[in-house]
Amino acid sequence: MVMPAKKGNEYTLKEALDEMLKTYRLDTKLSETRVVNAWEKVMGSVISKYTKEVRVRDGVLYVTLISAAVKHELSYRRTEIAQQLNAECGADIIREVVISG
């Protein structure tokens, strides 16, 4: 793990953890987990009730719903959903949303 040079060889805990996540390639998985955890907060409890599965792989959010009506509604809001989740997580993690049911 190569840390940026600092006076006195001191780093904040955040800097050290960020560097460790990058070194061991865990930063992507952590970001994907943040998106899954943010789903209910961003979409609300009503839509979450109809959500069967939420997963992320390579920047694509896969959502499985148990209601055809909710699936139809969310299919028109895919870009907005990606933007809201990215904003909630503070990073551009999701580039595409796939909704099935």
C-alpha positions as CSV (number, residue, x, y, z in Angstrom):
1,M,0.0,0.0,0.0
2,V,1.5,3.3,-1.1
3,M,0.4,6.3,0.9
4,P,0.9,9.9,-0.3
5,A,3.9,11.6,1.3
6,K,3.0,13.8,4.2
7,K,5.0,15.8,6.7
8,G,5.9,13.6,9.6
9,N,4.5,10.5,7.9
10,E,1.0,11.1,9.4
11,Y,-2.3,10.2,7.8
12,T,-5.8,10.6,8.8
13,L,-7.7,7.4,9.4
14,K,-10.0,8.2,6.4
15,E,-7.0,8.6,4.1
16,A,-5.5,5.3,5.3
17,L,-8.8,3.4,4.9
18,D,-9.5,4.9,1.5
19,E,-6.0,3.8,0.3
20,M,-6.5,0.3,1.7
21,L,-9.9,-0.1,0.0
22,K,-8.3,1.0,-3.3
23,T,-5.3,-1.3,-2.9
24,Y,-7.3,-4.4,-2.1
25,R,-10.0,-3.4,-4.7
26,L,-12.8,-3.3,-2.1
27,D,-13.9,0.3,-2.9
28,T,-16.2,-0.8,-5.7
29,K,-17.9,-3.5,-3.6
30,L,-18.4,-1.0,-0.8
31,S,-19.9,1.5,-3.1
32,E,-22.3,-1.1,-4.5
33,T,-23.3,-2.1,-1.0
34,R,-24.0,1.6,-0.2
35,V,-26.4,1.8,-3.2
36,V,-28.3,-1.4,-2.1
37,N,-28.6,0.0,1.4
38,A,-29.8,3.4,0.1
39,W,-32.7,1.9,-2.0
40,E,-35.4,2.1,0.7
41,K,-34.3,5.6,1.8
42,V,-34.4,7.0,-1.8
43,M,-37.4,5.1,-3.1
44,G,-39.5,5.1,0.0
45,S,-41.2,2.4,2.1
46,V,-44.1,1.9,-0.3
47,I,-41.9,1.0,-3.3
48,S,-39.6,-1.0,-1.0
49,K,-42.6,-3.2,0.0
50,Y,-42.9,-4.2,-3.7
51,T,-39.2,-4.8,-4.1
52,K,-38.0,-8.4,-4.1
53,E,-34.3,-7.9,-4.9
54,V,-31.8,-5.1,-5.3
55,R,-28.3,-5.8,-6.5
56,V,-25.5,-4.0,-8.3
57,R,-22.9,-5.4,-10.7
58,D,-20.4,-3.4,-12.7
59,G,-22.3,-0.1,-12.4
60,V,-25.7,-1.7,-13.3
61,L,-28.5,-1.7,-10.7
62,Y,-30.8,-4.7,-11.0
63,V,-34.2,-4.4,-9.3
64,T,-36.7,-7.2,-9.2
65,L,-40.3,-6.1,-8.3
66,I,-43.4,-8.1,-7.3
67,S,-45.8,-5.6,-8.8
68,A,-46.3,-5.1,-12.5
69,A,-47.8,-1.6,-11.9
70,V,-44.7,-0.5,-9.9
71,K,-42.4,-2.1,-12.5
72,H,-44.2,-0.1,-15.2
73,E,-43.9,3.2,-13.2
74,L,-40.3,2.7,-12.3
75,S,-39.3,1.8,-15.8
76,Y,-40.0,5.4,-16.9
77,R,-37.9,6.7,-14.0
78,R,-34.7,4.7,-14.5
79,T,-32.5,7.7,-15.2
80,E,-33.9,9.6,-12.3
81,I,-33.5,6.6,-10.0
82,A,-29.8,6.3,-10.9
83,Q,-29.3,10.0,-10.3
84,Q,-31.0,9.9,-6.9
85,L,-29.0,6.9,-5.7
86,N,-25.7,8.3,-7.0
87,A,-26.5,11.6,-5.2
88,E,-27.4,9.8,-2.0
89,C,-24.1,7.8,-2.1
90,G,-22.0,10.8,-3.1
91,A,-20.5,9.1,-6.2
92,D,-21.3,8.1,-9.7
93,I,-21.8,4.4,-9.0
94,I,-24.9,3.5,-11.1
95,R,-24.8,4.2,-14.8
96,E,-27.8,2.0,-15.8
97,V,-30.9,0.6,-14.1
98,V,-32.6,-2.7,-15.1
99,I,-36.0,-3.3,-13.8
100,S,-37.6,-6.8,-13.9
101,G,-40.5,-8.6,-12.2
